[in-house]
Amino acid sequence: MGLDEIYEKSSEPKETNRQIGPMFQNWLRKKSLGITPVALSEFTSNTRDAILDASDSASKEFAKNSLGYKRDKGLDLVARFNDKYVIGEAKFLTDFGGHQNAQFEDAISTIEAKGVNAIKIAVLDGVLYIKSANKMHKSITTNKNYNIMSALVLREFLYSL
C-alpha cells in the first residue's frame, strides 16, 4: 500500500453505521425520549425514570457491576423506566451483507446475553425492515420474542414498561 492509498483510505468518511453510536447519544441528549440523560452519580442515586449519559465503556461497566452484563462490548443505551432497567444497542443498517450483517449480529448478541437483570433491546433502523429474503429481515420476522425496534417507537416502548 503506497502513501497515496494510505492517505485516501485514512481520509474516507466513516461508514454511516459506525457514526450511529455518537448520533444516537446526541439524539438522546436532545431529550428525544422525554427526559434528559443524567450522569452516573445521579442515575445511581435514586430510582426515578432515567437514561444514563455515559460512554459505551462506562455504560458497560455499570451494566456489568449492577445488572450482570457479561459481554465485553459497550452499550448504546442504559435506562430505567418504572423500576425496570433497559440495556441496548443502536445500529443503522444501510445495506445487506458483509459488515452490516456483523453489526446486526452484534445487536442480536446483546439481546441474547444470558444472566442480565434488565430488559435487552436492539434499536435498529435501516434496510432490515424492507421485506425480502435476506438474513436480517428473516431474523426480525421470525424471532418474535426479541425486543427489536426502530428509534421511532423507542419512547413509546420505554414508557409502556
N, C-alpha and C positions, 0 to 999 in steps of 0.2 A: 504494500500500500504506500503510495507516494504522498508527498506533502500536500499536493493539491486535493487528493482524495480525502486525506485526514481532515483538511480544512472544510471540505464540502460536507462530510459526514458530521463533523462537530458543530456546524452552523445550521443544520437542518432543525426545523421546529420539532418539538416533542409531538408524539402521536397524541391525538385527542384523548384517547383512553388513559394516557399517562398524565394528563393535565386535570382529569376529573377530580382526583382527590382534593387538591387545593381549591378547585372551583366549588366542590361540594361544601367544603368548610366555609368558604366565603358566603355561599348561599345560606348556610345555617346561621352565620353571624348577622345576616340581614334580617333576622327574625322571621324567616320564611315559615317556620313551624309554630309561630305564635309566641315563642319565648326566646330570649337572648341566651345563647350558651354561656356557661359560667366556668370559672377556673376550678381546678380540682379541690382546693380548700373549701370553696362554697358548696360544690357538688357533694362532698362527703360530710358537711356539717349539718345537714338537715335531710328531710325525706320529701321535700316538695318536688313537683314535676321539674325536671331539669335536663339539659343537654350539656354534656361535658365539652368544654372548649380546651382541647389539648392536642398535642401532636399524635400521630399514629402510634409512636412508640410509648408515649405516656398513657395513651388510652389502652394500649395492650397491657402495660404494667398494672394499671388499675384493674382491668378485667382478669388478669392472672391472679392478683392478690386478693381480690374481693369476690370474683364470680366463678372461679375455677377454670378460666380460659387457659388452654394449654398450647395453642398454636404459636409458632414463632413468627407471627405476622401481625403487623399493626392493624388497627381498626379505624374505619372512617366515621363510625358513629357509636357512641356510648350515651345512652339516655335512660331516664327513669320517668315513667308515667304511671300514675295510680299505683305506686309502690311496686311496680314491675320494672326490672331492668331490661334494656334492649341493647344488643350489640349488632353491628352490621358493617357490611362492605358496600361501597358505592362504585359502580362501573358504568361507563358509557361505551357501548359496543358499536363500532361504526362499520363493521364488515363481518363476514363469516370466515371461519377457518383460522389457522395459524395462531398468532399471538392473541387474537381476540378470543379464541377458544380457551387458551390458557388463562386469560383474565376471567372468563366466565367460570371456569373450573375453580379458580381461586375463591370467587364469591360463594360457590356451592360448598366448597370445603369449610368455609366459615359456618354455613348453615348446618352442616353435618358434624361439626365439632361436638364431641361427647363430653359429658360431665360439666357443662356450663350452666350455671344458675341464672340464666337470662333467656329472653326471647331472642332468637337469632334470625336476622333478616338479610336479604340481599336487595339493595336498591339498584335496580338495573334499568337502563334506558338504552334505546337504540334499535338496531335491526332484529334483535331476538324476538320482537313481537310481530314481525312480519310472518304471516302464515306460510310455512314452507316445510320441506323435508329435512332441513338442516338440524344438526345436533342440538343447538341451543334452543330452538323453538320446540323441538320434540321434548326436550328435558323440562321446560317450563309448563308444558301442557300435559305431561304425564306424572310429574311429581307433585301431586295436588296438596300434599301436607307441608310443603315448603312455603315460607313467608318470602315470596319474591314479588316485588312491586316496583312501579315507577315512582320517581320522586314526586310525581304529580299527585299521588294518593298517600304519600308517607304521613302527612299531617293528620289526615282522617284516620289512618291506621293507629297512630300513636294515641290519639285522643279517644279511640274506641276501646283501649285496653282497660 
